[in-house]
Amino acid sequence: MVDTSSQAQQTWSQRFESALHPAIARFNASIGFDIELIEYDITGSQAHAQMLAQTGIISPEEGTQLVEGLEQIRQEYRRGEFNPGVDAEDVHFAVERRLTELVGDTGKKLHTARSRNDQVGTDTRLYLRDQITQLRQQLRSFQAVMIALAEQHVETLIPGYTHLQRAQPLSLAHHLLAYVEMTQRDWERLGDVYKRVNISPLGCGALAGTTFPIDRHYSAELLQFERVYSNSLDGVSDRDFAIEFLCAASLIMVHLSRLAEEVILWASEEFRFVLLKDSCSTGSSIMPQKKNPDVPELVRGKTGRVFGHLQALLVLMKGLPLAYNKDLQDDKEALFDGVKTVRGCLEAMTILMQEGLEFRTVRLNEAVNEDFANATDVADYLAAKGVPFREAYNLVGKVVKTSLAVGKLLKELTMEEWKALHPAFEADIYEAIAPHRVVAARNSYGGTGFEQVRRALAEAKARLDQG
């Protein structure tokens, strides 16, 4: 038997002779997740009510009554006194129904010249605009932590890798600042997305606008939107801004996941570059000697989750005819979870880098002194003495081969052995291939030389000071 008790409560139900099947009502309802938008819905509705009063569509007294009633609902929600259930269908109807309970028939005038289609579009943009602002602040906090860590390690050396093979030694600060640059692009990218989020669809109606003499620019100004959609069909059906945000969020996760992977490697017994602190790691249930890098592993795992939300929204949108379709209800769970996931991961990685690990500088110093990562500098040394670089490169290949055969590092070759390889070698070769000297010498703009690293630090700090 179908329950018809909620039929009269639905705003659309008079067209129908019977109510939804209870299971279909639950399937159709979005209140379980779009309650996230309640305060944004209230804010958007207050602006709409003010616009209705400003244009004379309702009286000033009715406008005030609506605004005050909506504010009361906001306070009830904050106190935990307003908790609409599945019978409300969605957050918009839940607020409107409660408003009518508070102010009577005047509450029924709130939806004049508005559809749930432009209403949900407005709410979502208000929500995402706020989240982008907070996320950009989080990115700045992450950068501040990475910069502070880099300042401590300008002249700490770490092996640099290509193909995960030892390549050339680096300033640890230079390595850390690479992530500051990545997240700077993230910060700027979110600023670009914000511009396309900050457009008001309010007043587009269901799809074709309205016959009422509304002032869309006035309501947009009240809500601090930069401009309004110029096409009502586009206004109610556009989700480009949400896709763009999830693209930007995915790139943030790419950068966090790359750092997470490095921390996982660095914390392994094979690398031993960092020591994980107890505050950001856990142990094994059966192997008491282990300390697990849970934070970076979770970040690495959750990255795929955000990628999935992006893919889901792209697939959701690809076949939708104009204008609004119920499929668009499913944009919110992907968007909300994407926001929460990237913000949670960014917070966790910020804490990890600030207080959850310690670089093992003695081990790092050993690492840069135990390989052939200075081979390129031998070639550069010969090239500086007039030997053509390609010739020098081939010669150094032979040097490395010879050194491996006799079980020596380059620094362990005698002067006689150097001279036998090429007469251009002098005693200063030992200084030229010392790791600290190798790093300091790479003083080209953007390089790992200590002078360049200090310049990069100053520039990064200046960006933070600018906000």
Legacy VTK file of the C-alpha trace (Angstrom):
# vtk DataFile Version 3.0
C-alpha trace
ASCII
DATASET POLYDATA
POINTS 467 float
0.000 0.000 0.000
1.326 3.445 -0.946
1.550 6.029 1.818
-0.196 9.244 0.733
0.414 11.210 3.941
3.112 13.417 2.436
1.295 14.214 -0.826
-0.046 17.584 0.287
3.365 18.654 1.509
5.026 18.584 -1.899
5.092 21.788 -3.897
4.382 19.896 -7.118
1.918 17.303 -5.826
-1.407 18.863 -6.920
-0.675 17.732 -10.480
-0.716 14.124 -9.270
-3.515 11.894 -8.025
-1.364 9.852 -5.646
1.866 10.316 -3.741
5.210 8.777 -4.457
5.908 5.250 -3.320
7.882 5.572 -0.053
10.945 3.903 -1.582
10.820 6.247 -4.597
10.384 9.210 -2.251
13.566 8.194 -0.455
15.343 7.609 -3.768
14.199 10.999 -5.070
15.074 12.980 -1.952
18.313 14.942 -1.674
17.838 16.336 1.827
20.309 13.770 3.173
23.198 15.570 1.476
21.995 18.964 0.256
21.384 20.011 3.871
25.024 21.073 3.466
23.647 24.048 1.532
21.136 25.226 4.130
22.872 28.413 5.223
23.677 29.304 1.634
20.054 28.630 0.719
18.930 30.969 3.487
21.374 33.686 2.410
20.274 33.394 -1.224
16.608 33.468 -0.232
17.112 36.575 1.884
18.611 38.362 -1.099
15.743 37.185 -3.293
13.201 38.458 -0.759
14.950 41.834 -0.597
14.894 42.043 -4.391
11.176 41.195 -4.502
10.510 44.035 -2.067
12.866 46.438 -3.874
11.027 45.915 -7.174
7.546 46.161 -5.609
6.625 42.538 -6.343
5.960 42.171 -2.613
5.584 44.898 0.003
8.538 46.161 2.068
6.852 44.750 5.180
6.556 41.327 3.593
10.189 41.511 2.537
11.273 42.261 6.091
9.069 39.477 7.423
10.640 36.976 5.028
14.213 38.047 5.786
13.660 37.884 9.538
11.879 34.535 9.319
14.737 33.087 7.278
17.243 34.350 9.834
15.270 32.626 12.577
15.540 29.360 10.639
19.296 29.876 10.369
19.574 30.250 14.134
17.323 27.229 14.728
19.552 25.152 12.482
22.701 26.315 14.257
21.187 25.404 17.617
20.269 21.956 16.305
16.528 22.660 16.514
15.772 22.404 12.790
16.460 18.964 11.352
14.277 18.283 8.289
13.791 14.663 7.254
13.250 12.843 3.985
9.645 14.097 3.760
11.070 17.551 3.006
12.554 16.156 -0.235
15.276 18.829 -0.457
16.766 21.663 1.545
14.934 24.339 -0.464
11.487 22.957 0.285
12.455 22.286 3.897
13.362 25.941 4.439
10.275 27.219 2.613
7.964 24.949 4.592
9.468 26.039 7.907
9.283 29.683 6.836
5.562 29.335 6.122
5.098 27.837 9.571
6.812 30.885 11.065
5.321 33.768 9.029
2.167 32.282 7.559
1.042 32.839 3.981
3.713 35.463 3.430
6.189 32.582 3.401
4.513 31.237 0.294
5.473 34.407 -1.573
9.202 33.742 -1.258
9.262 31.489 -4.315
7.757 34.182 -6.545
9.853 34.667 -9.717
12.156 31.806 -8.765
12.547 28.102 -9.529
14.385 25.452 -7.591
16.591 25.225 -10.694
18.089 28.703 -10.348
17.863 28.431 -6.563
20.080 25.345 -6.314
22.498 26.852 -8.811
22.794 29.930 -6.629
23.228 27.932 -3.425
25.929 25.732 -4.952
27.891 28.733 -6.185
27.677 30.455 -2.807
28.900 27.269 -1.143
31.762 26.701 -3.562
32.818 30.340 -3.494
33.214 30.070 0.280
35.064 26.743 0.052
37.498 28.067 -2.556
38.317 31.024 -0.310
39.044 28.708 2.623
40.984 26.257 0.475
43.222 29.022 -0.850
43.935 30.027 2.748
44.867 26.407 3.501
47.237 26.385 0.555
48.930 29.479 1.957
49.293 27.760 5.341
50.851 24.717 3.663
53.261 26.961 1.762
54.228 28.774 4.961
55.123 25.439 6.594
57.151 24.307 3.587
58.982 27.642 3.420
59.815 27.531 7.130
61.125 23.972 6.705
63.147 25.003 3.660
64.733 27.882 5.591
66.132 25.340 8.054
67.693 23.247 5.292
69.196 25.559 2.685
72.607 23.880 2.989
71.321 20.430 3.890
71.941 18.177 0.901
69.689 15.419 -0.408
70.177 13.098 -3.381
68.219 14.216 -6.428
66.653 11.577 -8.635
65.510 11.003 -12.185
63.826 7.678 -13.019
64.185 7.049 -9.258
67.919 6.669 -9.869
70.508 8.847 -8.161
71.111 11.843 -10.431
72.646 14.935 -8.795
72.771 16.249 -5.232
70.373 19.034 -4.315
69.750 21.534 -1.589
66.943 20.032 0.491
65.370 23.503 0.566
65.314 23.506 -3.246
63.464 20.180 -3.201
60.907 21.445 -0.680
60.391 24.704 -2.567
59.370 22.737 -5.659
56.149 21.916 -3.780
55.694 25.574 -2.895
55.771 26.336 -6.620
53.263 23.561 -7.379
50.835 24.813 -4.751
51.313 28.381 -5.951
49.895 27.267 -9.288
47.062 25.580 -7.363
46.376 28.816 -5.488
46.320 30.821 -8.718
44.208 28.197 -10.502
41.567 28.304 -7.777
41.498 32.081 -8.134
40.699 31.643 -11.821
37.965 29.108 -11.025
36.500 31.527 -8.476
35.820 34.030 -11.261
33.546 31.559 -13.042
31.910 30.429 -9.809
31.099 34.023 -8.941
28.298 34.457 -11.507
24.660 34.580 -10.410
21.991 32.356 -11.979
19.330 33.730 -9.622
16.379 34.958 -11.658
16.915 32.551 -14.565
13.825 30.697 -13.333
13.218 27.137 -14.420
14.857 27.763 -17.805
13.299 30.805 -19.512
13.396 33.686 -17.041
10.224 35.140 -15.517
7.346 37.476 -16.321
7.842 39.399 -13.075
9.799 42.699 -13.193
12.755 41.371 -11.196
16.162 43.011 -10.864
18.735 40.249 -11.193
21.636 42.641 -10.863
20.328 43.898 -7.513
20.102 40.396 -5.993
23.514 39.569 -7.455
24.958 42.675 -5.825
23.449 41.704 -2.472
25.113 38.291 -2.768
28.401 39.838 -3.946
28.345 38.070 -7.292
30.525 39.776 -9.870
27.947 39.439 -12.654
24.866 37.479 -13.772
24.325 34.791 -16.384
23.189 36.395 -19.625
21.357 33.284 -20.860
18.737 31.665 -18.638
19.144 28.209 -20.200
22.866 28.285 -19.546
22.381 29.712 -16.075
20.325 26.804 -14.739
22.203 24.009 -16.528
25.839 25.123 -16.273
28.085 22.986 -14.105
31.356 23.923 -15.796
32.386 25.726 -12.631
32.006 22.548 -10.561
33.988 20.520 -13.091
36.678 23.196 -13.175
36.869 23.114 -9.402
37.263 19.330 -9.354
39.985 19.663 -12.015
41.814 22.132 -9.780
41.184 19.927 -6.737
42.558 16.919 -8.629
45.778 18.794 -9.381
46.124 19.761 -5.721
45.780 16.069 -4.897
48.369 15.170 -7.543
50.849 17.477 -5.840
50.021 16.249 -2.343
50.232 12.644 -3.513
53.658 13.177 -5.080
54.927 14.599 -1.803
53.209 11.776 0.089
54.972 9.196 -2.073
58.341 10.815 -1.404
57.741 10.880 2.347
56.799 7.189 2.224
60.045 6.392 0.406
62.126 8.654 2.635
60.716 7.013 5.774
61.552 3.481 4.582
64.508 1.580 5.972
66.022 1.594 2.483
66.186 5.410 2.375
66.103 6.485 6.057
66.002 10.150 5.055
63.239 11.077 7.534
62.129 9.925 10.942
58.351 9.793 11.438
57.156 11.164 14.750
54.578 9.403 16.872
51.987 12.152 16.402
51.562 11.341 12.707
52.187 7.595 12.436
50.888 4.308 13.781
52.273 0.849 14.497
51.567 -2.668 13.329
49.157 -4.982 15.127
51.644 -7.872 15.016
55.067 -6.344 14.214
56.088 -4.114 17.124
59.164 -2.712 15.373
57.176 -0.985 12.608
56.141 2.641 12.339
53.709 3.185 9.464
53.371 6.371 7.346
49.568 6.427 7.589
49.071 10.093 6.702
50.876 10.077 3.352
49.452 6.662 2.480
45.904 7.900 3.090
46.550 11.030 1.058
47.926 8.915 -1.775
44.826 6.714 -1.613
42.270 9.511 -1.373
43.723 11.130 -4.484
41.939 8.527 -6.602
38.693 9.405 -4.850
38.882 13.023 -6.001
39.839 11.904 -9.524
36.728 9.703 -9.480
34.472 12.613 -8.585
35.855 14.603 -11.503
35.246 11.725 -13.896
31.745 11.197 -12.488
30.783 14.812 -13.072
32.194 14.816 -16.611
30.160 11.718 -17.440
27.106 13.191 -15.719
27.185 16.279 -17.917
28.218 14.872 -21.283
24.749 13.823 -22.502
22.377 16.306 -20.852
20.085 18.285 -23.165
19.193 21.818 -22.136
18.149 22.820 -19.610
17.844 21.349 -16.092
17.666 17.568 -15.630
17.310 15.594 -12.410
20.725 14.043 -13.112
22.176 17.312 -11.826
21.068 16.399 -8.316
24.025 14.002 -8.324
26.577 16.786 -8.774
26.440 17.686 -5.099
27.679 14.522 -3.455
30.683 14.474 -5.780
31.356 18.154 -5.205
30.841 18.095 -1.436
33.013 15.018 -0.944
35.656 16.406 -3.301
35.847 19.593 -1.242
36.007 17.742 2.080
38.597 15.271 0.832
41.030 17.804 -0.600
40.689 20.082 2.419
41.208 17.190 4.831
44.249 15.935 2.937
45.785 19.386 2.754
45.305 19.872 6.486
46.848 16.474 7.255
49.877 17.029 5.026
50.426 20.492 6.504
50.504 19.001 10.010
52.762 16.154 8.870
55.322 18.482 7.322
55.190 20.929 10.226
55.465 18.549 13.155
55.212 14.940 12.013
58.644 14.214 10.617
62.304 15.045 11.082
64.979 15.010 8.389
67.934 12.785 9.325
70.712 15.120 8.258
73.557 12.732 9.103
72.045 10.058 6.884
71.405 12.610 4.110
75.040 13.663 4.241
76.110 10.038 3.964
73.765 9.534 0.999
75.232 12.333 -1.104
78.734 11.018 -0.486
78.164 7.394 -1.475
77.408 7.486 -5.200
78.436 8.851 -8.591
75.976 11.749 -8.619
78.929 14.119 -9.154
79.841 12.546 -12.521
78.302 15.414 -14.510
80.525 17.808 -12.596
83.615 15.929 -13.762
82.431 16.498 -17.346
81.751 20.162 -16.573
85.222 20.424 -15.035
86.843 19.153 -18.237
84.620 21.323 -20.432
85.695 24.388 -18.443
89.291 23.459 -19.271
88.558 23.409 -22.999
87.655 19.772 -23.570
84.534 19.536 -25.814
81.592 18.544 -23.597
80.604 15.448 -25.567
84.192 14.218 -25.449
84.300 14.993 -21.741
80.981 13.201 -21.231
82.236 10.030 -22.920
85.471 10.174 -20.962
83.622 10.436 -17.649
81.573 7.405 -18.625
84.830 5.503 -18.858
85.960 6.991 -15.530
82.818 5.704 -13.826
83.223 2.311 -15.449
86.831 2.117 -14.289
85.917 3.248 -10.771
83.210 0.631 -10.483
85.639 -2.031 -11.647
88.105 -1.211 -8.870
85.419 -0.536 -6.248
86.138 3.165 -5.811
84.038 6.310 -5.780
85.255 9.262 -7.862
86.451 11.068 -4.750
88.661 8.062 -3.937
90.650 8.081 -7.179
94.267 9.134 -6.745
95.775 12.070 -8.623
97.814 9.610 -10.688
94.604 7.814 -11.697
93.003 11.100 -12.682
96.035 12.118 -14.734
96.072 8.767 -16.461
92.497 9.390 -17.580
93.206 12.905 -18.918
96.089 15.336 -18.420
93.662 18.237 -17.822
92.853 16.950 -14.342
94.497 18.876 -11.509
94.317 18.742 -7.732
91.276 21.030 -7.740
89.177 18.166 -9.110
88.537 16.988 -5.563
86.998 20.298 -4.544
85.002 20.466 -7.791
83.292 17.138 -7.116
82.647 17.605 -3.394
78.818 17.466 -2.940
78.549 20.861 -1.227
80.562 22.450 -4.023
78.553 20.574 -6.675
75.324 22.046 -5.316
76.689 25.550 -4.755
78.004 25.692 -8.316
74.556 25.262 -9.870
73.812 28.931 -9.602
71.754 29.432 -12.760
68.377 31.095 -12.227
66.005 28.567 -10.692
68.830 26.154 -9.899
69.750 24.412 -6.674
72.721 26.649 -5.875
72.462 28.078 -2.381
72.390 31.651 -3.650
69.483 30.814 -5.954
67.669 28.941 -3.195
67.882 31.957 -0.891
66.523 34.138 -3.700
63.654 31.688 -4.246
62.911 31.675 -0.514
62.714 35.472 -0.470
60.350 35.465 -3.441
58.136 32.786 -1.890
57.936 34.671 1.404
57.068 37.881 -0.442
54.113 36.105 -2.118
52.845 35.002 1.275
53.113 38.555 2.603
50.991 39.769 -0.311
48.163 37.460 0.751
LINES 1 468
467 0 1 2 3 4 5 6 7 8 9 10 11 12 13 14 15 16 17 18 19 20 21 22 23 24 25 26 27 28 29 30 31 32 33 34 35 36 37 38 39 40 41 42 43 44 45 46 47 48 49 50 51 52 53 54 55 56 57 58 59 60 61 62 63 64 65 66 67 68 69 70 71 72 73 74 75 76 77 78 79 80 81 82 83 84 85 86 87 88 89 90 91 92 93 94 95 96 97 98 99 100 101 102 103 104 105 106 107 108 109 110 111 112 113 114 115 116 117 118 119 120 121 122 123 124 125 126 127 128 129 130 131 132 133 134 135 136 137 138 139 140 141 142 143 144 145 146 147 148 149 150 151 152 153 154 155 156 157 158 159 160 161 162 163 164 165 166 167 168 169 170 171 172 173 174 175 176 177 178 179 180 181 182 183 184 185 186 187 188 189 190 191 192 193 194 195 196 197 198 199 200 201 202 203 204 205 206 207 208 209 210 211 212 213 214 215 216 217 218 219 220 221 222 223 224 225 226 227 228 229 230 231 232 233 234 235 236 237 238 239 240 241 242 243 244 245 246 247 248 249 250 251 252 253 254 255 256 257 258 259 260 261 262 263 264 265 266 267 268 269 270 271 272 273 274 275 276 277 278 279 280 281 282 283 284 285 286 287 288 289 290 291 292 293 294 295 296 297 298 299 300 301 302 303 304 305 306 307 308 309 310 311 312 313 314 315 316 317 318 319 320 321 322 323 324 325 326 327 328 329 330 331 332 333 334 335 336 337 338 339 340 341 342 343 344 345 346 347 348 349 350 351 352 353 354 355 356 357 358 359 360 361 362 363 364 365 366 367 368 369 370 371 372 373 374 375 376 377 378 379 380 381 382 383 384 385 386 387 388 389 390 391 392 393 394 395 396 397 398 399 400 401 402 403 404 405 406 407 408 409 410 411 412 413 414 415 416 417 418 419 420 421 422 423 424 425 426 427 428 429 430 431 432 433 434 435 436 437 438 439 440 441 442 443 444 445 446 447 448 449 450 451 452 453 454 455 456 457 458 459 460 461 462 463 464 465 466
